[in-house]
Amino acid sequence: MISRLETPRPARRRLGAPRWPKATFGADLGASLVVFLVAVPLCVGVAVASGVPAELGIVTGIIGGLVVGLLPGSTMQVSGPAAGLTVLVASAVDQHGLAALGVIVLGAGVVQIVLGLSRLGTWFRAISPSVVQGMLAGIGLVLILGQIYPVGGLAQPESTWAKFAEIPDLLIAAATTAEGISGLVLAALALGIMSGWKKMPARLRLVPGALIAVVATSALAVIFAMPVHKVEVGSLLAALNMPTAEAWGGLLTPAVLGSILTFALIASAESLLSAAAVDRMHDGPKTQYNKELVAQGAGNALCGLLGALPMTAVIVRSAANVQAGAKTKLSRVMHGFWLLLFVVLLPGVLAFIPTAVLAALLIQAGWKLLELRQVVALVREHRSEAFVLVLTAGMIVATDLLIGTLAGLAVAIVKTAIEVSRLSVRAEHGDEQVRVELGGNATFLRLPRLLDHLEQLPTGKHVHLDLTMVRHLDRACHQAVEHWAAQRRRGDCTVEVALPARVG
């Protein structure tokens, strides 16, 4: 009798058993600590630069870890308050007040969830890279321009033009006042440490350079009793800024709705672009864009309910997570737990950090957003794309983030339409006949050129106009050709037109 071999069934996971593989727990634990150390100064710095209490930045970081970290979408991406949204948040708080921030962030989260459920997440990948790079460069410029003032011990001017106009006053304050000189020394030292830390051995680089810079400069400020402004920290619960009835009353105003859409689009684009970059850094499961957009929306909706900062996936933290050896999403969840533990047990530690040092961290973040090497390479290789980039960045600096981004998108669309609608015209002149052959795309954008060629053809000869090689003939060009042929025929000229198989 032949016995049948049976394949053993996989053991069922017992209720309450850990869902994280034991083999990867150590790697994820170590990576979570690295990401936590990167996140602490950035959460605080982004909040201070946005003009909101520092605790709200920590709240967003906690939600990014404990909530978004558990949701499906991405494995290695880490979410939290982003330097790229600093300008947008500061502008919204200035225009609508801190009370309205929660409503705006909540609304943006709902929009993101709707976009994700509508399976529109992948469409964000269709945005022109030049527009995105210009958007980031513009944010970087505005960020740098604003953060040089805390270094000198001065408050940021409200408008971009005022920031340019008051630079002489900033230079005088940084060179003559005790607070300005101290802030300049601490910021320069922090930037130097972060720059030099990249050359340290790999084992030491597991500890983030930003953390080393913050600890060293904060200790220096305490030891020498430097007269610099420090971060003001209070209770985490007291800092929560839940939307009030008055804030909900302004929800349907055009200005607030515009801010909601801007937050949603910019945060979504930044998160999904970050996902594309992070996916290239590891061999694990790739990001599911629509699910990630829903996860980001859920995180922002919760941040809005608590009145915290908006969140995106942050490339700095995500890259640190991958480089530290994370294997599963447990690392990003645990980083949120460490943030919560830190702010509950050691909130007073944040009060030792000078704002000039946090400004230095954000200046470095702004410099990275500029990506000058890529800009120079783009100018050399694709000048039209470089024009879109520079225009987008310049408009963001001159106006605001929404107008600048929309201007860049409009120019990119027009540029693409012109480049796509290539039209070739070739004419062969005989004794009694002229043969004209067109190829490419005959659209209204090329109508002036087409009419110029047709009107220059000699009269008195038979004209054979061959359009069969045209890939697309739109209605404007079709009507123009028919009108031109009718005029020729009325002048006792014979015209033969061969149209393509399909006319748009």
Long-range contacts (C-beta under 8 A, 24 or more apart in sequence): 20-328, 20-330, 21-327, 21-328, 24-327, 24-328, 24-330, 25-330, 27-325, 27-326, 27-327, 27-331, 28-326, 28-327, 28-328, 28-330, 28-331, 28-334, 29-331, 29-334, 30-206, 30-324, 30-325, 31-321, 31-324, 31-325, 31-326, 31-331, 32-326, 32-330, 32-331, 32-332, 32-333, 32-334, 32-335, 32-337, 32-338, 33-335, 33-338, 34-206, 34-207, 34-208, 34-320, 34-321, 34-324, 35-78, 35-317, 35-320, 35-321, 35-324, 35-326, 35-331, 35-332, 35-335, 36-334, 36-335, 36-338, 36-339, 36-342, 37-207, 37-208, 37-211, 38-208, 38-210, 38-211, 38-316, 38-317, 38-320, 39-78, 39-80, 39-317, 39-335, 39-339, 40-211, 40-339, 40-342, 41-210, 41-211, 41-214, 41-353, 41-358, 41-361, 42-80, 42-81, 42-83, 42-210, 42-314, 42-316, 42-317, 42-361, 42-365, 43-80, 43-81, 43-339, 44-231, 44-350, 44-353, 44-358, 45-83, 45-358, 45-359, 45-361, 45-362, 46-81, 46-82, 46-83, 46-85, 46-86, 46-309, 46-362, 47-81, 47-309, 48-150, 48-231, 48-355, 48-358, 49-83, 49-86, 49-90, 49-143, 49-146, 49-147, 49-358, 49-359, 49-362, 50-81, 50-85, 50-86, 50-89, 50-90, 50-93, 50-309, 51-89, 51-90, 51-93, 51-94, 52-89, 52-93, 52-98, 52-101, 52-241, 52-309, 53-232, 53-234, 53-239, 53-241, 54-231, 54-232, 54-233, 54-350, 55-233, 55-234, 55-235, 55-236, 55-239, 55-343, 55-347, 56-239, 56-240, 56-241, 56-307, 56-308, 56-309, 57-81, 57-308, 57-309, 58-236, 58-339, 58-342, 58-343, 59-236, 59-239, 59-240, 59-303, 59-306, 59-308, 59-309, 60-303, 60-308, 60-309, 60-310, 60-311, 61-336, 61-339, 62-336, 62-339, 62-340, 62-343, 63-299, 63-302, 63-303, 63-306, 63-308, 63-311, 63-336, 64-299, 64-311, 64-332, 64-336, 65-332, 65-333, 65-334, 65-335, 65-336, 65-337, 65-339, 66-333, 66-336, 66-337, 66-340, 67-298, 67-299, 67-302, 67-336, 68-295, 68-296, 68-298, 68-299, 68-311, 69-329, 69-332, 69-333, 69-335, 69-336, 70-329, 70-333, 71-291, 71-294, 71-295, 71-298, 71-299, 72-288, 72-291, 72-295, 73-287, 73-288, 73-289, 73-291, 73-292, 73-293, 73-294, 73-295, 73-296, 74-275, 74-278, 74-287, 74-288, 74-292, 74-295, 74-313, 74-329, 75-282, 75-284, 75-285, 75-287, 75-328, 75-329, 76-278, 76-281, 76-282, 76-284, 76-318, 76-321, 76-322, 76-326, 76-329, 76-332, 77-271, 77-274, 77-275, 77-278, 77-287, 77-292, 77-313, 77-318, 77-321, 77-332, 78-313, 78-314, 78-317, 78-318, 78-320, 78-321, 78-332, 78-335, 79-271, 79-296, 79-299, 79-311, 79-312, 79-313, 79-314, 79-332, 80-311, 80-314, 80-317, 81-309, 81-310, 81-311, 81-314, 82-267, 82-270, 82-311, 82-312, 82-314, 83-139, 83-143, 83-362, 83-365, 83-366, 83-369, 84-136, 84-139, 84-266, 84-270, 84-312, 84-369, 85-263, 85-266, 85-267, 85-270, 85-309, 85-310, 85-312, 86-139, 86-143, 86-146, 86-362, 87-139, 87-142, 87-143, 87-146, 87-401, 88-262, 88-263, 88-266, 88-310, 88-401, 89-309, 89-310, 90-146, 91-400, 91-401, 92-259, 92-263, 94-158, 95-255, 95-259, 96-250, 96-255, 96-256, 96-259, 97-247, 98-241, 98-307, 99-241, 99-243, 99-244, 99-246, 99-247, 99-307, 100-243, 100-247, 100-250, 100-256, 101-241, 101-307, 101-309, 102-241, 102-242, 102-243, 102-247, 102-303, 102-304, 102-305, 102-306, 102-307, 102-308, 103-243, 103-247, 103-248, 103-250, 103-251, 103-256, 103-304, 104-256, 104-259, 104-260, 104-263, 104-304, 104-310, 105-263, 105-300, 105-301, 105-303, 105-304, 105-307, 105-308, 105-309, 105-310, 106-243, 106-300, 106-301, 106-303, 106-304, 106-305, 107-251, 107-256, 107-257, 107-260, 107-263, 107-264, 107-304, 108-260, 108-261, 108-263, 108-264, 108-267, 108-297, 108-300, 108-304, 108-310, 109-264, 109-296, 109-297, 109-298, 109-299, 109-300, 109-301, 109-302, 109-303, 109-304, 110-297, 110-301, 111-260, 111-261, 111-264, 111-297, 112-264, 112-267, 112-268, 112-293, 112-294, 112-296, 112-297, 112-300, 113-293, 113-294, 113-297, 113-298, 113-301, 114-297, 115-264, 115-268, 115-293, 115-297, 116-290, 116-291, 116-292, 116-293, 116-294, 116-295, 116-296, 116-297, 117-290, 117-294, 119-290, 120-290, 120-293, 121-268, 121-272, 121-289, 121-290, 121-291, 121-292, 121-293, 122-289, 122-290, 124-268, 124-269, 124-272, 124-273, 124-289, 124-293, 125-272, 125-276, 125-289, 127-269, 127-409, 128-385, 128-388, 128-408, 128-409, 128-412, 128-416, 129-385, 130-378, 130-385, 130-386, 130-388, 130-389, 130-392, 130-408, 130-412, 131-388, 131-389, 131-392, 131-405, 131-408, 131-409, 131-412, 132-269, 132-273, 133-371, 133-374, 133-375, 133-378, 133-389, 134-388, 134-389, 134-390, 134-391, 134-392, 134-393, 134-396, 134-404, 134-408, 135-266, 135-269, 135-392, 135-393, 135-396, 135-401, 135-404, 135-405, 135-408, 136-369, 136-370, 136-371, 137-369, 137-370, 137-371, 137-375, 137-389, 137-392, 137-393, 138-392, 138-393, 138-394, 138-395, 138-396, 138-397, 138-401, 138-404, 139-366, 139-369, 139-396, 139-401, 140-365, 140-366, 140-367, 140-368, 140-369, 140-370, 141-366, 141-370, 141-393, 141-396, 141-397, 142-366, 142-396, 142-397, 143-362, 143-363, 143-365, 143-366, 143-369, 144-363, 144-366, 144-367, 145-397, 147-359, 147-360, 147-362, 147-363, 147-366, 148-359, 148-363, 149-359, 150-183, 150-229, 150-355, 150-356, 150-358, 150-359, 151-183, 151-184, 151-187, 151-356, 151-359, 151-360, 151-363, 152-180, 152-183, 152-184, 153-177, 153-179, 153-180, 153-182, 153-183, 153-228, 153-229, 153-356, 154-180, 160-397, 160-398, 178-227, 179-227, 179-228, 179-229, 182-221, 182-226, 182-227, 182-228, 182-356, 183-228, 183-229, 183-354, 183-355, 183-356, 183-359, 184-356, 185-226, 186-217, 186-220, 186-221, 186-226, 186-228, 186-354, 186-356, 186-357, 186-360, 187-356, 187-357, 187-359, 187-360, 187-363, 188-360, 189-213, 189-216, 189-217, 189-220, 190-214, 190-216, 190-217, 190-357, 190-360, 190-361, 191-360, 191-363, 191-364, 193-217, 194-360, 194-361, 194-364, 206-324, 208-320, 210-361, 213-357, 213-360, 213-361, 214-353, 214-357, 214-358, 214-361, 217-354, 217-357, 218-352, 218-353, 218-354, 218-357, 221-352, 221-354, 221-357, 222-352, 226-354, 228-354, 228-355, 228-356, 229-354, 229-355, 229-356, 230-351, 230-352, 230-353, 230-354, 230-355, 231-350, 231-351, 231-353, 231-354, 231-355, 231-358, 232-351, 233-347, 233-348, 233-350, 233-351, 235-347, 236-343, 236-344, 236-347, 240-306, 240-307, 240-308, 241-306, 241-307, 241-308, 242-305, 242-306, 242-307, 243-304, 243-305, 243-307, 258-402, 262-401, 262-402, 263-300, 263-310, 265-405, 266-401, 266-405, 267-296, 267-300, 267-310, 267-311, 267-312, 268-293, 268-296, 270-312, 270-313, 271-296, 271-312, 271-313, 272-313, 274-312, 274-313, 274-314, 274-315, 274-318, 275-313, 277-315, 277-318, 278-313, 278-315, 278-318, 278-319, 278-322, 281-319, 281-322, 281-323, 282-322, 284-327, 316-365, 384-415, 384-419, 387-411, 388-412, 388-415, 417-443, 417-445, 418-445, 421-445, 421-446, 422-446, 423-449, 423-450, 425-449, 425-450, 425-453, 427-453, 427-457, 429-458, 430-461, 432-461, 432-462, 433-461, 433-462, 433-463, 433-464, 434-458, 434-461, 434-462, 434-463, 434-464, 435-464, 435-466, 436-463, 436-464, 436-465, 436-466, 437-466, 437-469, 438-465, 438-466, 438-467, 438-469, 438-470, 439-469, 439-470, 439-471, 440-470, 440-471, 441-470, 441-471, 441-472, 442-467, 442-470, 442-472, 442-473, 442-474, 442-477, 443-472, 443-474, 443-476, 443-477, 444-474, 444-476, 444-477, 446-477, 447-476, 447-477, 447-480, 450-477, 450-480, 450-481, 451-480, 451-484, 454-481, 454-484, 455-484, 459-488, 459-491, 459-493, 460-493, 461-493, 462-493, 462-494, 462-495, 462-496, 463-488, 463-493, 463-494, 463-495, 463-496, 464-496, 464-498, 465-495, 465-496, 465-497, 465-498, 466-498, 467-497, 467-498, 467-499, 467-500, 468-498, 468-499, 468-500, 468-501, 469-500, 470-500, 471-500, 472-504, 473-499, 473-500, 473-503, 473-504, 474-504, 475-503, 475-504, 478-503
